[in-house]
């Protein structure tokens, strides 16, 4: 009996030492990951500080006074990304100057300052770097976009008549799409915003646009904080563990009853003044053969939640489109934190 008790004590001691060793390794991995990530970073000033002179030259050449405001030049970005951001940002800057900012006499008639303003603002949001290019110009004429979409065959007359402002604004990123009445050297010689989107996609980024007629337009670029280290959110569906890159994760929601509604046999989530479609992740996983049952690893620990809570919803963003995926459980993976 004594030997048995000694063995149990030894096992308990060994388990405690193993847990401490794993925790120490976890901290070391976190420090190593952070050191590696920040060693690869450069400030956005490396490219943003080139733009004030560019805009001064444009203003002098085209007799259109426009000032540039830079915010967040010290924001750090993966050095692999920095130079690849220059061309899309330059395109958006020239586009804002050419198509966004009105001529001084028109601005004066509208009660605006004769001098237009373009702002480039950068900040970190979660595991993403966000860069906004905003002007206080005339905004995007959605009716002109609607007519151009019909004439170019992108939308039928019926589709165009019911298209939302978000759907119409997405069309300006289509290849060859333009509402400009004439092509100029300044506006990119006919090169459209599809090039900007493809350049962002090459560095795993996205670009979206919002606009208000008479008030201005904002292009929002979202890029991963780093391209070398991917943070993952681990969740489970049944006995299967799945991981999602956290870059595309907008929010995790535990919905209350009043936040969801059924419509046309579909479930929707009320989220930030919009209806987001909800999909069960288990229904989307169509495997050719059943997955073998495996005992969950002790390294993957489910996040404890009250029993009366609804299943977690992962809100994923693709451009301006947002969808919610329902999973069974969220998992705390100490290696990925």
C-alpha positions as CSV (number, residue, x, y, z in Angstrom):
1,X,0.0,0.0,0.0
2,X,2.9,2.3,0.9
3,X,4.5,1.7,-2.5
4,X,1.3,2.5,-4.2
5,X,0.9,5.8,-2.4
6,X,4.5,6.7,-3.2
7,X,3.9,5.9,-6.9
8,X,0.8,8.1,-6.9
9,X,2.8,10.9,-5.3
10,X,5.6,10.5,-7.9
11,X,3.1,10.7,-10.7
12,X,1.4,13.8,-9.3
13,X,4.8,15.5,-8.9
14,X,5.8,14.5,-12.4
15,X,2.5,15.9,-13.8
16,X,3.1,19.1,-12.0
17,X,6.6,19.5,-13.3
18,X,5.4,18.7,-16.8
19,X,2.7,21.4,-16.6
20,X,5.4,23.9,-15.4
21,X,7.7,22.9,-18.2
22,X,4.9,23.3,-20.8
23,X,4.0,26.7,-19.4
24,X,7.6,27.9,-19.5
25,X,7.9,26.7,-23.2
26,X,4.7,28.5,-23.9
27,X,6.1,31.8,-22.6
28,X,9.3,31.3,-24.5
29,X,7.5,30.6,-27.7
30,X,5.4,33.7,-27.3
31,X,8.4,35.9,-26.7
32,X,10.2,34.3,-29.7
33,X,7.2,34.9,-31.9
34,X,6.8,38.5,-30.8
35,X,10.5,39.2,-31.2
36,X,10.5,37.7,-34.7
37,X,7.4,39.6,-35.7
38,X,8.6,43.0,-34.5
39,X,12.1,42.5,-36.0
40,X,10.5,42.4,-39.4
41,X,8.5,45.6,-39.0
42,X,9.1,49.0,-40.5
43,X,7.1,52.3,-39.9
44,X,4.6,53.3,-42.6
45,X,6.5,56.7,-42.8
46,X,8.9,54.8,-45.2
47,X,6.3,55.3,-47.9
48,X,3.8,57.8,-46.5
49,X,6.4,60.6,-46.3
50,X,6.8,60.5,-50.1
51,X,3.2,61.5,-50.7
52,X,3.1,65.2,-49.5
53,X,5.6,66.2,-52.3
54,X,3.6,64.2,-54.8
55,X,0.4,66.0,-53.9
56,X,2.1,69.4,-53.9
57,X,3.3,68.7,-57.5
58,X,-0.2,67.7,-58.5
59,X,-1.7,70.8,-57.0
60,X,0.8,73.1,-58.7
61,X,0.4,71.3,-62.1
62,X,-3.4,71.2,-62.1
63,X,-4.1,74.4,-60.2
64,X,-6.2,72.6,-57.6
65,X,-5.2,73.4,-54.0
66,X,-5.3,70.2,-51.9
67,X,-3.6,69.5,-48.6
68,X,-2.6,66.1,-47.3
69,X,-3.0,65.0,-43.7
70,X,-1.0,62.0,-42.5
71,X,-2.0,60.2,-39.3
72,X,-0.3,57.1,-37.9
73,X,3.0,57.3,-39.8
74,X,4.7,55.5,-37.0
75,X,2.5,52.4,-37.3
76,X,4.7,49.4,-37.9
77,X,4.0,47.1,-40.9
78,X,5.8,43.9,-42.1
79,X,8.7,45.1,-44.3
80,X,7.6,42.6,-47.0
81,X,4.4,44.6,-47.2
82,X,5.7,48.2,-47.0
83,X,7.0,48.6,-50.5
84,X,4.0,46.7,-52.0
85,X,1.7,49.2,-50.4
86,X,3.2,52.2,-52.3
87,X,1.6,51.6,-55.7
88,X,-2.0,51.0,-54.4
89,X,-1.8,54.0,-52.0
90,X,-0.4,56.2,-54.8
91,X,-3.2,55.2,-57.1
92,X,-5.8,56.0,-54.4
93,X,-4.2,59.3,-53.7
94,X,-4.2,60.3,-57.4
95,X,-7.7,59.0,-57.8
96,X,-8.9,61.1,-54.8
97,X,-7.2,64.2,-56.2
98,X,-8.6,63.7,-59.8
99,X,-12.1,62.3,-59.2
100,X,-12.8,63.2,-55.6
101,X,-11.7,66.8,-55.0
102,X,-13.8,69.4,-56.9
103,X,-12.3,72.5,-58.6
104,X,-12.0,75.5,-56.2
105,X,-14.9,77.5,-57.7
106,X,-17.2,74.5,-57.4
107,X,-16.2,73.9,-53.8
108,X,-16.8,77.6,-53.1
109,X,-20.3,77.4,-54.5
110,X,-21.0,74.4,-52.3
111,X,-19.9,76.2,-49.2
112,X,-16.7,74.2,-48.8
113,X,-13.2,75.5,-48.3
114,X,-11.5,76.1,-51.7
115,X,-8.6,73.9,-50.5
116,X,-9.6,70.2,-50.5
117,X,-8.2,67.7,-48.0
118,X,-7.0,64.1,-48.4
119,X,-6.2,62.2,-45.3
120,X,-4.3,59.0,-45.0
121,X,-4.8,57.4,-41.6
122,X,-3.2,54.2,-40.3
123,X,-3.8,52.2,-37.1
124,X,-3.7,48.7,-35.8
125,X,-7.0,46.8,-35.2
126,X,-6.6,43.4,-33.7
127,X,-4.3,41.4,-35.8
128,X,-4.7,43.8,-38.8
129,X,-3.2,47.0,-40.0
130,X,-5.9,49.4,-41.3
131,X,-5.1,52.2,-43.7
132,X,-7.8,54.7,-44.7
133,X,-7.6,57.1,-47.6
134,X,-10.2,59.7,-47.2
135,X,-11.1,62.8,-49.2
136,X,-13.7,65.6,-48.6
137,X,-14.7,65.8,-52.2
138,X,-17.9,65.1,-54.2
139,X,-18.3,61.5,-53.3
140,X,-19.3,58.7,-55.7
141,X,-22.4,59.2,-57.8
142,X,-24.3,55.9,-57.3
143,X,-26.8,56.6,-60.1
144,X,-23.9,57.0,-62.5
145,X,-22.4,53.7,-61.2
146,X,-25.8,52.0,-61.7
147,X,-26.1,53.2,-65.3
148,X,-22.5,52.2,-66.1
149,X,-23.2,48.7,-64.6
150,X,-26.1,48.3,-66.9
151,X,-24.3,49.5,-70.0
152,X,-21.3,47.3,-69.3
153,X,-23.5,44.2,-68.7
154,X,-22.5,43.7,-65.1
155,X,-26.1,44.1,-64.0
156,X,-29.4,43.7,-65.6
157,X,-31.9,46.6,-65.4
158,X,-33.9,44.7,-62.7
159,X,-30.8,43.8,-60.8
160,X,-29.5,47.4,-60.9
161,X,-32.9,48.8,-59.7
162,X,-32.7,46.8,-56.5
163,X,-29.0,46.8,-55.9
164,X,-27.9,48.3,-52.6
165,X,-25.3,51.0,-52.2
166,X,-22.8,48.4,-50.9
167,X,-23.4,46.2,-54.0
168,X,-23.0,49.2,-56.3
169,X,-19.8,50.4,-54.6
170,X,-18.3,46.9,-55.0
171,X,-18.7,47.3,-58.8
172,X,-16.0,50.0,-59.0
173,X,-13.4,47.3,-58.4
174,X,-14.5,45.3,-61.4
175,X,-11.9,45.2,-64.3
176,X,-12.4,48.0,-66.8
177,X,-15.2,49.7,-64.7
178,X,-15.1,53.5,-64.7
179,X,-17.5,56.3,-64.5
180,X,-15.0,58.9,-65.7
181,X,-16.1,60.7,-68.8
182,X,-12.5,60.8,-70.2
183,X,-9.2,59.0,-69.5
184,X,-6.3,61.1,-68.3
185,X,-2.7,60.6,-67.3
186,X,-3.6,61.7,-63.8
187,X,-6.4,59.2,-63.3
188,X,-4.2,56.3,-64.3
189,X,-4.5,56.1,-68.0
190,X,-7.7,54.0,-67.7
191,X,-6.2,51.6,-65.2
192,X,-9.0,50.9,-62.7
193,X,-9.4,50.2,-59.1
194,X,-9.3,46.4,-59.9
195,X,-5.6,46.8,-60.0
196,X,-5.6,48.2,-56.4
197,X,-7.7,45.2,-55.2
198,X,-5.4,42.7,-56.9
199,X,-2.3,44.3,-55.5
200,X,-3.9,44.1,-52.0
201,X,-4.9,40.5,-52.5
202,X,-1.3,39.7,-53.4
203,X,-0.4,40.6,-49.8
204,X,-3.5,38.9,-48.3
205,X,-5.2,42.3,-47.9
206,X,-8.6,43.7,-48.8
207,X,-10.0,47.1,-49.8
208,X,-13.5,48.4,-49.3
209,X,-15.1,51.8,-50.0
210,X,-17.7,54.0,-48.4
211,X,-19.0,57.3,-49.9
212,X,-21.4,60.1,-49.3
213,X,-22.4,62.4,-52.1
214,X,-21.1,65.9,-51.5
215,X,-19.1,64.8,-48.4
216,X,-16.4,62.6,-49.7
217,X,-15.1,59.0,-50.1
218,X,-13.1,56.7,-47.9
219,X,-11.1,53.7,-49.1
220,X,-10.2,51.3,-46.3
221,X,-7.3,48.9,-46.7
222,X,-6.9,46.0,-44.3
223,X,-3.7,43.9,-44.3
224,X,-2.4,41.3,-41.9
225,X,-0.1,42.6,-39.2
226,X,2.5,40.1,-40.4
227,X,2.8,37.7,-43.3
228,X,5.1,35.3,-41.5
229,X,3.1,34.4,-38.5
230,X,-0.5,33.5,-38.6
231,X,-2.6,33.6,-35.4
232,X,-5.4,31.1,-35.5
233,X,-8.7,30.7,-33.7
234,X,-9.3,27.0,-32.9
235,X,-12.9,25.8,-32.6
236,X,-14.6,22.4,-32.7
237,X,-17.6,21.0,-34.6
238,X,-18.5,17.7,-33.0
239,X,-15.2,15.8,-32.4
240,X,-13.4,17.7,-35.2
241,X,-11.1,20.6,-34.4
242,X,-10.8,23.4,-36.9
243,X,-8.6,26.5,-37.1
244,X,-9.4,29.9,-38.7
245,X,-6.9,32.7,-39.4
246,X,-7.8,35.5,-37.0
247,X,-7.1,38.1,-39.7
248,X,-10.4,37.5,-41.3
249,X,-12.3,37.3,-38.0
250,X,-14.4,40.4,-37.4
251,X,-15.9,39.4,-34.0
252,X,-17.0,36.5,-31.9
253,X,-20.6,36.7,-30.8
254,X,-22.6,34.7,-28.2
255,X,-26.0,35.7,-29.5
256,X,-29.0,36.5,-27.3
257,X,-32.5,35.4,-28.4
258,X,-33.5,38.9,-29.5
259,X,-30.4,39.2,-31.7
260,X,-31.5,36.4,-34.1
261,X,-34.5,36.0,-36.4
262,X,-35.8,33.5,-38.9
263,X,-36.7,34.8,-42.4
264,X,-37.5,32.6,-45.4
265,X,-36.2,29.5,-43.7
266,X,-32.8,31.2,-43.0
267,X,-31.3,32.4,-39.7
268,X,-30.0,36.0,-39.5
269,X,-28.1,37.9,-36.8
270,X,-28.8,41.5,-35.9
271,X,-25.3,43.0,-35.7
272,X,-24.3,46.6,-35.9
273,X,-27.5,47.8,-37.6
274,X,-27.3,45.1,-40.3
275,X,-28.6,41.6,-40.9
276,X,-25.9,39.0,-41.2
277,X,-26.7,35.5,-42.5
278,X,-25.9,32.6,-40.1
279,X,-24.6,29.2,-41.4
280,X,-23.9,26.1,-39.3
281,X,-20.4,25.1,-40.0
282,X,-21.3,21.4,-39.6
283,X,-23.7,21.8,-42.5
284,X,-20.9,23.3,-44.7
285,X,-18.4,20.5,-44.1
286,X,-19.2,17.9,-46.8
287,X,-16.5,15.2,-46.4
288,X,-16.3,12.4,-48.9
289,X,-15.8,9.9,-46.0
290,X,-16.6,10.2,-42.3
291,X,-13.8,11.5,-40.1
292,X,-12.5,9.0,-37.6
293,X,-13.3,9.7,-34.0
294,X,-10.2,10.8,-32.1
295,X,-9.9,11.6,-28.4
296,X,-9.3,15.4,-28.1
297,X,-5.7,16.4,-27.3
298,X,-5.2,17.8,-23.8
299,X,-3.4,20.7,-25.5
300,X,-6.8,21.8,-26.9
301,X,-9.0,22.9,-24.1
302,X,-12.5,24.1,-24.6
303,X,-13.3,27.6,-23.3
304,X,-15.7,27.2,-20.4
305,X,-19.1,28.8,-21.0
306,X,-22.4,28.8,-19.1
307,X,-24.7,26.0,-20.1
308,X,-27.5,28.5,-21.0
309,X,-25.4,30.3,-23.6
310,X,-26.1,29.9,-27.3
311,X,-23.5,28.4,-29.6
312,X,-20.7,30.8,-30.5
313,X,-20.9,32.7,-33.9
314,X,-17.7,33.6,-35.8
315,X,-18.2,36.7,-37.9
316,X,-16.0,36.5,-40.9
317,X,-15.4,39.4,-43.4
318,X,-14.6,39.1,-47.1
319,X,-14.4,42.6,-48.4
320,X,-17.7,44.3,-47.5
321,X,-19.5,40.9,-47.1
322,X,-19.9,39.5,-43.6
323,X,-21.2,36.1,-42.6
324,X,-21.6,34.3,-39.3
325,X,-20.5,30.7,-38.8
326,X,-22.0,28.7,-35.9
327,X,-19.6,26.4,-34.1
328,X,-20.0,24.0,-31.2
329,X,-17.2,25.2,-28.9
330,X,-14.3,27.6,-28.9
331,X,-10.9,26.1,-27.9
332,X,-8.1,27.6,-26.0
333,X,-4.9,26.4,-27.7
334,X,-2.0,27.5,-25.5
335,X,0.5,27.1,-28.4
336,X,-1.4,29.5,-30.6
337,X,-2.2,32.3,-28.1
